[in-house]
Amino acid sequence: MPKILSSKEVAAYQGDGTASDSVVSIRRPYVARATKSTQKKTKVEQREASLEKLLSAARHLFVSKGYASTTLEEIAAAVGMTKGSVYFYFGSKEAVLLELLNQAEQIVIDPVLKLLESSEGSAIEKVVAFLHHQSLLGVSERENMLLIILMSLEFEDGPVARKVKALYRKFYDGLNNVIRDGQKDGEFRIDVPSRELAAIIVANHDGTFLEWYRRSDELSGTKLVKAMRGIILTGLTGK
């Protein structure tokens, strides 16, 4: 049976008696804490949204203009911030780029390495899957892909150069493992070392996407990637 409230209890819930004061005094701290929690969450979300806008603007400028030709003032102005705000979040232009490279690693490098490691197909099928995966990224994540390629050309030393080299090393190692397996199984030619074959794949990969970026108004991405796939597979198999 549901409990029947007394007249005092009813008054307390309705706010008609002194008992209501005790109810409010009990409830008020919880409401205050909930409000503060909501405000804190909102501030965190706003900060994250601002950071993402800033990083997106910086990525676009670094790809379209180059790192050296991009200033913090330009990055800040692109999202309606001040130069001081960018310094507050990151401390330097180099720190902004390093954060973007970390993001690019998670989007461009790590997923395809996981694909190569987890796939149970033949070495040829893995290479085809790799090229297909990267061609899709060339459409959906073009700036992240180009950022890695272009920064590898712009930096020769320092933290950024070391980061980019580490990303490419992961790339080379993942492909090298697949090629060695293909050579052992008789799928790929053995007159060229796996390390050099992996380098040729990366060179074709980077060159194709740079050419696609430069001449996107003239070239079909689908046809370009198809041509790259044919050239790479013919080079790997020697057929």
ZIQUIPE-V801959 format. One record per run of one state. SS is the DSSP state (H for helix, E for strand, L for the rest). FROM is the first residue (numbers start at 1). TO is the last residue. If there is no record, write none. Layout:
# ZIQUIPE-V801959
ss=<SS,SS>
from=<FROM,FROM>
to=<TO,TO>
This chain:
# ZIQUIPE-V801959
ss=<L,H,L,H,L,H,L,H,L,H,L,H,L,H,L,H,L,H,L,H,L>
from=<1,7,15,18,66,72,79,83,91,93,119,123,141,142,155,158,185,194,215,221,238>
to=<6,14,17,65,71,78,82,90,92,118,122,140,141,154,157,184,193,214,220,237,239>
